[in-house]
Amino acid sequence: MQFIKPGTTFDFVGNRRIAAIISGLLVVASLLLFFVKGPNWGIDFTGGTEIQVKFEQPTEIGDVRDVLTQLELSNDAVQQVGAETDYRYIIRIQDTTYGADELRDDILGKLENRFGEDWIAETSFDAQIGARLLVRYTGDSVPIEQVQMALTGVEGAKVADSPDDNTVQVKLPGVSAKVQKAIEGAFDGRDMTVEKTDQVGPKVGGELRRKGFLAIAATLALILVYVAFRFDLAFAPGAVLALFHDVSIVVGIFVITRHEFNLPMIGALLTIIGYSLNDTIVIYDRIRENMRRYRRADTARLINDSINETMTRTLATSFTTGIAMLAFLFLGGPVIETFALAILLGVVFGTYSTIFVASPTILIMEDLRPHLSRLVAPLAGDSEDEEDGEEGAMVTTTVDEDGVETPVAAAPAAKKGMTRAEARRRRRKELREAAASGSETPG
């Protein structure tokens, strides 16, 4: 199947400067949005509690939101999961200390009433997963059973021993217990089941965020090495630049739309990198093949022809992938919506960057190659100079019609400002010219 007729030549490379300006502006704008406005972090990265509940009787999402509003929680923290008739909802609370301050004051008040106002010497509160209150007291050691009895009436509070002297720890009920109790009270008479409860502490969320971005950076670095080894060093920067371009713009769009930035989003970004790289490798392979086949062809024209030759494959792959992501986006429900939207945007910008970012960058690297060679050459030392000198002093022979061998000096392997590949091509040309002139000499 051919979307593009054979022989069609769109001048993609000729428009590279316009594309570079557009891409540069989009990337800069995305980075400014990310660092100035900031993304809408999910509980995976900020910490918090996620509760999934299911009602057996018909219950609208608006009713659940009204209950959360009464609890002084954001009414957009409710999300419906599955079909509308399932009445299954996910409730997200990002405040890890929600309800803990009131409960802590209640616990300290009961302890002071039981053991005296001077009994508590110091307290510390940890709002990580399984919030706990450490209480260091004065006087003689008190059994934890007596402390537990003092907290009678505080639902969910459990006293445990501590390795430190005169110290007890009180494990507080999680925020899920308070939300569950409030919902059950508001919907009295309806059967509700808590299907799943996930909690992430602030420290854990920060570590997940750091490792998520570290994974993206490590992936780009490894791709740089792979492309340089698999193709050529001139190909590697363009591939990484295109991938950075795709990831930056997708993140910028998510910052504008205020979609939640969570662990599935990191997975989507890594998937975008893989998809875009696959498309880039296909075009790179055709460019390398044509470079070997047409050594004397203009590089810009060769790259442009290679892009046109693979255009049908590129469009077919992007179209089929985009159709699949549209199905996930509109039919997959809110759980997979973020992932599907990220992949769909990645397909669009990945196709664009492969054509207008990755491939034209090869031209820039080829133009910079002689300058980079001159910068690197002084660092190579005398040993490499001697090697070049020996290679430049190579002598070959030609045989005329009478069988007489005539020595012909080869061109130096690497003249100043000339790459080794160019020197070899120059040497082969001079050898052919010398052989031709020798065969034309009369016997």
Order of alpha helices (4+ residues) and beta strands (2+ residues): alpha-beta-alpha-beta-alpha-beta-beta-alpha-beta-beta-alpha-beta-beta-alpha-beta-alpha-alpha-beta-alpha-alpha-alpha-alpha-alpha-alpha-beta-beta-alpha
